[in-house]
Amino acid sequence: MPNSLAETLTSAQTALTDRTTDATVTPLPVAIRGHQARVDQLLSILSRHVHALEDVLVDEVRTHLGPGAARELARVCHLVQLDTLSLKGRLYGSSQTMRLPWRTLWDELLLHLRSLLELEARLAASLAEVLPEADLDVIADRLCASESRAPTRPHPHIPQRGARGRLARRVVRRTDKVWDELQGRDNPVATLVRPPAGPGAAS
C-alpha cells in the first residue's frame, strides 16, 4: 500500500512531468511570450522542489539509509540545479549560455530530472521499509513545508546541509522574493502536496 511520503513525491513527479512536457513543446511565433512564461514557471517550481529535497530528504536518507544513498541524492539534485541555472541564463539572455543550443540544455535537464524522480521514488520505498507510517508522515509534511518557502531560483553553489544550508537558503529566498517582485513573476504552484486522508483516517 502506498505510504504518505511516496504519494507526496508521486504528486510532485506528476506535476513536474506535466509542466516539463508543456514547457518543451515548440511554440508558434505568436505564442512565444506565453511559452517563455511557462518555461520560467517550470524553472521556479524545479528550484523550489530541489531545494526542499536538499533541505529535508538528503539528511533523512543519510540517517536511515546511509551516506552513500544521501550522496547520490545530493549529487543528482546538484546536477538538476546546474541544468536549471543554465536554462534560466539562456532564457534571460546570459552571455555565458547564449551560444548553447536550447535542445542541448533541455536534453541535459530532462536526463537528470528523470534520474532525480526515479531516485526519489526508490528512496521513498526504501524509507518505508525501515520507518513507521507516522515517521513517513512527518517527513512528507516537512518536505511540503520546506518547498512552500524554498528559493524560487537555482542556487547550486550555496551550502546545502545543516544550519549553514538553512541560513543560506533563508538569505537567497529573501533575495529571490525581491527579484520576483521587481520582475512581476508569479509565485509557483507547489508540487509537493500531501494526499488527503483516507476514509479510515481519524477525524
C-alpha positions in Angstrom: 0.0 0.0 0.0 1.5 3.4 -0.9 2.7 5.4 2.0 2.3 9.2 2.6 5.8 10.0 1.6 5.6 8.0 -1.6 2.3 9.6 -2.5 3.6 13.1 -1.8 6.6 12.5 -4.1 4.4 10.9 -6.7 2.2 14.1 -6.8 5.4 16.1 -7.4 6.5 13.7 -10.1 3.2 14.1 -11.9 3.2 17.9 -11.6 6.8 18.2 -12.8 6.4 15.8 -15.7 3.3 17.7 -16.9 5.0 21.1 -16.6 8.1 19.8 -18.4 6.1 18.4 -21.2 4.2 21.7 -21.6 7.4 23.8 -21.5 9.3 21.7 -24.0 6.6 22.0 -26.8 7.9 24.2 -29.5 5.6 27.3 -29.7 4.2 29.1 -32.6 5.9 32.5 -33.1 2.8 34.3 -31.9 2.8 32.3 -28.7 6.5 32.8 -27.7 5.8 35.1 -24.8 3.4 32.6 -23.2 5.9 29.8 -23.8 8.7 31.8 -22.1 6.5 32.4 -19.1 5.8 28.6 -18.9 9.5 27.8 -19.0 10.2 30.4 -16.3 7.5 29.0 -14.1 8.8 25.5 -14.6 12.3 26.6 -13.6 10.9 28.3 -10.5 9.0 25.2 -9.5 12.0 23.0 -10.1 14.2 25.2 -8.0 11.8 25.0 -5.0 11.4 21.3 -5.3 15.1 20.6 -5.4 15.8 23.0 -2.5 13.2 21.1 -0.4 14.9 17.8 -1.2 18.3 19.1 -0.2 16.8 20.7 2.9 14.9 17.7 4.2 15.3 14.4 2.3 19.0 14.3 2.0 19.5 14.2 5.8 16.7 11.8 6.3 18.2 9.4 3.7 21.6 9.8 5.3 20.2 9.0 8.8 18.1 6.0 7.8 19.7 4.6 4.6 23.3 5.6 4.9 25.8 8.2 3.5 26.1 6.6 0.0 22.4 7.0 -0.8 22.4 10.5 0.6 25.5 11.5 -1.6 23.7 10.1 -4.7 20.6 12.1 -4.0 22.7 15.3 -3.3 24.6 14.7 -6.5 21.6 14.4 -8.7 19.9 17.4 -7.0 23.1 19.4 -7.8 23.0 18.4 -11.4 19.4 19.4 -11.8 20.2 22.8 -10.1 23.1 23.3 -12.6 20.8 22.5 -15.5 18.1 24.8 -14.2 20.7 27.6 -13.8 21.9 27.1 -17.4 18.3 27.2 -18.8 17.4 30.2 -16.8 20.5 32.0 -18.0 19.6 31.1 -21.6 16.0 32.3 -21.1 17.2 35.7 -19.8 20.0 36.2 -22.3 23.1 35.4 -20.2 26.2 35.8 -22.3 27.6 32.5 -20.8 24.8 30.5 -22.2 23.5 32.3 -25.3 25.6 30.1 -27.7 24.4 26.9 -26.2 21.6 25.3 -28.2 18.2 25.1 -26.4 18.0 21.4 -27.4 21.2 20.6 -25.6 20.1 22.4 -22.4 16.7 20.7 -22.4 18.2 17.3 -23.1 20.6 17.6 -20.1 17.8 18.8 -17.8 15.4 16.1 -18.9 18.0 13.4 -18.4 18.9 14.5 -14.9 15.3 15.3 -13.9 14.2 11.8 -14.9 17.1 10.4 -12.8 16.0 12.5 -9.8 12.3 11.5 -10.0 13.2 7.8 -10.3 15.7 8.1 -7.4 13.0 9.9 -5.2 10.6 7.0 -5.8 13.2 4.4 -4.9 14.3 6.2 -1.7 10.7 6.7 -0.6 10.2 2.9 -1.0 13.4 2.2 0.9 12.5 4.5 3.8 9.1 2.8 4.0 10.9 -0.4 4.7 12.7 0.9 7.8 10.3 3.6 9.2 6.8 3.5 10.6 4.0 5.4 8.8 4.0 8.2 11.4 7.6 9.0 10.7 6.9 9.0 6.9 4.1 11.4 7.6 6.5 13.8 9.4 9.0 13.7 6.5 6.3 14.3 3.9 5.0 17.3 6.0 8.5 18.7 6.3 9.1 18.4 2.6 5.8 20.2 1.8 6.6 23.0 4.3 10.2 23.4 3.0 9.1 23.6 -0.6 6.5 26.2 0.2 9.2 28.6 1.5 12.1 27.5 -0.7 14.0 29.9 -3.0 12.5 30.3 -6.4 15.8 30.3 -8.3 18.5 27.7 -8.6 21.4 28.2 -6.2 23.7 25.2 -6.8 26.8 26.8 -5.1 25.4 27.7 -1.7 25.9 25.4 1.3 23.2 22.7 1.2 23.4 20.9 4.6 22.7 21.7 8.2 22.4 25.1 9.8 24.6 26.7 7.1 22.4 25.4 4.4 19.2 26.6 6.1 20.8 30.0 6.7 22.0 30.3 3.1 18.5 29.3 1.7 16.9 31.9 4.0 19.1 34.6 2.6 18.7 33.7 -1.1 14.9 33.2 -0.6 14.6 36.9 0.5 16.8 38.0 -2.4 14.7 35.9 -4.8 11.5 37.4 -3.4 12.7 40.9 -4.2 13.7 40.0 -7.7 10.4 38.2 -8.3 8.5 41.3 -7.2 10.7 43.5 -9.5 10.2 41.2 -12.4 6.5 40.6 -11.8 6.9 36.8 -11.5 4.0 34.7 -10.3 4.6 32.5 -7.2 5.0 29.0 -8.5 2.4 26.3 -7.6 3.8 23.8 -5.1 4.5 20.3 -6.4 4.7 18.6 -3.0 1.1 18.2 -1.9 0.1 15.8 0.9 -2.6 13.4 -0.2 -6.0 13.8 1.5 -6.6 11.5 4.5 -8.3 8.2 3.6 -11.7 7.3 4.8 -10.3 5.4 7.7 -8.2 8.4 9.0 -9.1 9.9 12.3 -11.2 13.0 12.0 
